[in-house]
Amino acid sequence: MLKLGARRVSVYRQIVDMRKSFNGLMCLVESELKQDCFSGDVFVFSGKRGNVVKLLYLDRTGFCLFMKRLEKGCFQVGHDGELEQVTHKQLELLLDGMSVYCVKLRA
């Protein structure tokens, strides 16, 4: 599993063109989300089909872009246009293909 060490994880719940790479996603973060790419936060994006997600984050040495594709099924992100903060545990569930919105985590 990824060890991100980020302060926050933000899921962008709108359809994103998965052909975008570093620069395109960074522009999206700054222009549409009004967030700072250099904050160390993790930004999660999903495409139209829902079987691919990309994570953009800044580590100590530069930007990283992580992409995961499910062979069967879809990531349960939702596309209502909201920006949602999730925990690192919820991100793990999301990357495993589970819905983070149906699962209740114990404290």
N, C-alpha and C positions, 0 to 999 in steps of 0.2 A: 504494500500500500504506500501511497505517497506520504511523505512527511513534509508538510507544507510550512509549518511554523508561522502562518499568517495570522494577523489580528482578526480578520473577518472573512467570511465566505459569502459572496453575493451571487445569487442566481438571477440572471436576466431572463424573464419569462416572456420573451417575444421571439418570434422566428428570426433567425440570423442566417445569412448566406454562409454556409460552411466552407466556401472557397476562400473566405477571409483568413489572413494570416496575422502575424504580429501587428503590423502597422494598421491594418483595417480594423482589428478588434480594439487596438489602443485608441483609435479615433472614435470608435463607437462608445467606449467607456467615458472618454472625456466630453464628447459633444452631446450624446443622448442621455447618458447616465449622470453626467455632471459630477463624476468621481475622479480622483487622482490615481493614475496608473502607477505612480511611484510610491503609493502608500503602503505597499506590501500586502494588500488584500488580494484574495483570489476571486476572479470573475469567471462565472460559469455560463456558457452559451450553448444553445441547442438549435438544431436545424428543423426544416419543414417535416421531414420524415420521422424525426424523433429518435432515430437509432444511433445518432452521433452527438456527443458533447465535446466541447473544448474548454479547457481551463487555461486562463491567462494569469500569470502571477510573476512577481519580481522577487528573485532570490538575491543572495549577496553579490553575485557577479553579473547578473543581467536578467532579461525577461525569458520566461519559460512558457512554452505552449504545449499542453498535454491534450491529446485527443484519444477518445475511446469510442469504439463502435461495437454495438451489440449485434451478434449474429442472428439472434431471434428476439423479437419483442422491441419495446421502445422504452426510453428513459421517461420517467414520470415527472416531467418538469412543468407542464401546463404552459399555455401561451396566452395569458390574459394581459400582457403588457406591463406587469408589475416587476419591480426589483425587490427581491426578497432576501433577507439575511437568514442563513442556516448555520447550524453548528458543524463542526468537523465530523462528528458522528453521523449527522444527517447526510453530509457529503459522501461519506463512505457508503451509506445505504443507497444513495442515488447512483453512485458509480457501480454498485452491484446490481443495478436494475430494479431496485425496490422503490416503492412510493414513499417519500418522506412525509407526505401529507396524511397518510393513514396510520402511520406508526406513532405510538405514544412512547416517548423515552422516559424511563424512570430517572429520578434525580439521584 
